[in-house]
Every structure is written in C-alpha cells, then in structure tokens.
Amino acid sequence: MTRSGQRRRNSRTPSARSPRRGFLRRLKWRLQWTGWLQYLPTVTAAVLLLTLSAAGKWAGSRPAVFFWLPFDAGVLLLAAFAFDVVTVKFGLHPAERVPRRRDDLDAFGLMRVRRSCRSFQSRSLSDADREELMRAVREHTRPERLVGTHPIRLEYLAAPLTVWPTVGAHEFIVAIAPREYDRLSVIDVGRSLHKVVLHATRMGLATCWIGPGADPSSIAAHLGSRFDPSAEHVICVCAVGYRSRFKPLAVRLIEVPQRRRLPLASLFFADPRFQTSLATDSPPFSAFRRCYQACRSAPSSFNDQTSRCVGVRDDDGKGLTRFDFYTTTESRYYAPVGLGIWCATWEAGCGALGIPGHLQVLSPEARGVREAPVLPRYDVSWIADAPAAP
C-alpha cells in the first residue's frame, strides 16, 4: 500500500477526535428533533459578537467602533432570537388569515408563485381543504397514471413530527413506494406528489418537500398499521398547511441561496453527449420556452438541480420527436424524485400550452444510442403525440 493510501486508511480509523465528532453529531440531531436547531445560529452569532465586544472593551480598543459595532449587532441578534422563540417556537403572535385560493392562475402561474414554505400556521387544514387535497392524491396515484408498473401511495399524516428546517409543520403527505428498489416507482413518487403540490398551491395551501430533514422511524411509528416496513419504504414527506409570516431569522437566511438556478444552457441539450446546448429560442424547440423556465425553477433536493434534458428532432430534422430526461448523479432516491418533479412540471406546462404528449421509457436502440454512459443516466422520455407548432 502506498503512503498516501495508508494515510487515507488511517484517516478512516478511530481517532481521539471521533468521540467529539460523535458527540457533536448527536447534539445536532438532538437539537434538530426537538425543534431548537433553527434558532441556534442566531443566538450563537449574538453570543460571539457580544464576546468580541467585551474583549475589545477589556483590551481598550481604539477606536470605540470596535466595541460598539459588535455590541450593537449582538444585541440586535439577541433580540431577534428572543422574538423568534416567543412568536414562532411558542406561537405567541396575532392570529393569521387563511391564504386565498389561486384559481385565477394557469399552470405556469402556479409554478411561478409556488415556494417552499419554511413556517406554517398552527391552524389545521379545514375539512373541505383536506378532502379536496385527498381527492387530488387519489387522482394522481391511480395506476394508469403512473410511468412504472408498481403502485405508490401518498398517505396523509397529522402528527407532531419535528422536521428541518421548516417550523410549525404538523400535517404531512408521506410518499411510500415498494421496499424493493424500483427506480420508476421513485420517479412516480416525485411526479405524482408534485402534481398534488401544484393542486395544493391552487387551493392557497403552502407546501415543503422534506427528505433527510425528517425522521423515518418517527414517521413509521405515527403511520402505525398504515405502513408495512417489511414491504414498503418511505421516500420523502411533504409538509402541507397554511403559510405563516413568522419564521426564525436563520430560516430566512437559509432561503436566500436556494433561489439560485443554473442557466438553461446547462440544463437542456441538443445531443446525448451533452456537448451542445439546446437552441431553446429556435423552432421547433421554441414552442416549449415556458416549459424550460418552469423546469429550471422546479424544486430539487438540496437545490442541486440534478435533472437534464435532451431535445430530439425527427428524422428529417425539421420537426420534433421527443425530449429525453436524465439524472446527473448516482443518487438512488433524491435524483429520481427530482426527475419526477421535472416530469410533472413538464407535463403541466405542455398541458397549459395545448401540446399533447406522453411519458415513455425507451430502449437505447429506440433512442439511437449505441453505448449508454453511466452518467448522466437516462430515465424516461416525453414523446410528442402531434407535431409541435413552431
């Protein structure tokens, strides 16, 4: 074994620092599951700034700004922490109204206004809203509407789950697939659940996709007899409810970088080797211009945007045949869920544009590919049922 290999091996062996890392990890999970982790960054920053201010005062720093600037900032953060704990953690704030419905918006409008909700009201869904939501769940999980051949389930769960980083969530839709791994079932989870999310947005409800930020064992315990761990697997959950304007400062700051998106040229391509960007402004691809933007803004795990698309012309090179969808990582769950979200977004956009088509898994021969690369990995195609208008 080489020295570098020995060093790598040694770096994986237990060390004196391992207990510390284990303690910090356990502390992090403890704070997360008790619902305090969302408030910790604010109070930690406040304490550090006040400590820095005190150190500057003790050292007699000049000019005085080195004392007053961190002191003022620390006091403000401490006040923000206290305000967040009182209004969000303990829920002591004025009653909030129920958001209005969005029936006036088309599919693109719904996808544009939909944002992950990081703070929910304590108010539970009304009976009418819950029933309408569950009708959408039943509609979009019908076997004939799935890409794969295995059934999936979306179960409603009202339980005190503690999730990260969302606060106040107490009603969820739990996505369940067969325990034996089937990639198309995972794609169907993302696709079906996102269609429900868009319907919830039309109803005026807020939603938040949650993957690693939820405890699977707690979810299984609350589902009880509705979940068979020997035959089923919880893929993810989606918090649903009424949006609250009260949220911790740290959660507000988390939301800022998640609004960044890759350019279209990095997401849509004209060849299966992903070397040439798709001419999205030229016929026949320009007919789908709004669909590209909608997919670009679609939710994805950790905001990684692991989905890609290749536009394929017909044999004469003038019309359009299909769009092939790929994932860029080896992720067994988050990437295919994200791809399913893209598929739902694409279908909703094409429906709004009046362009008919359907999803289908094609063989390499049908796609004209001799050697399929491991990554990006092909998953499914959207095939036009009629020529797209330029």
Buried (B, 14 or more C-beta within 10 A) or exposed (E): EEEEEEEEEEEEEEEEEEEEEEEEEEEEEEBBBEBBBBBBBBBEBBBBBBEBBBEBBEEEEEEEEBBEBBBEBBBEBBEBBBBBBEBBBEEEBEEBEBEEEBEEBBBBBBBBEBBBBBBBBEBBBEEEBBEBBBEBBEEBBEEEEBBBEEBBBBBBBEEEBBBBBBBBBBBBBBBBBBEEEBBBBBBBBBBBBBBBBBBBBBBBBBBBBBBEBBBBEBBBEBBEEBBEEEEBBBBBBBBBBBBBEBBBBBBEEBEEEBEEBEEBEEBBBBEBEBEEBBEBEEEBBBBBBBBBBBBBBBBBBEEBBBBBBBBBBEEEEEBBBBBBBBBBBEBEBBBBBBBBBBBBBBBBBBEBBEBEBEBEBBEEEEBEBEEEEEEBBBBBBBBBEEBBEE
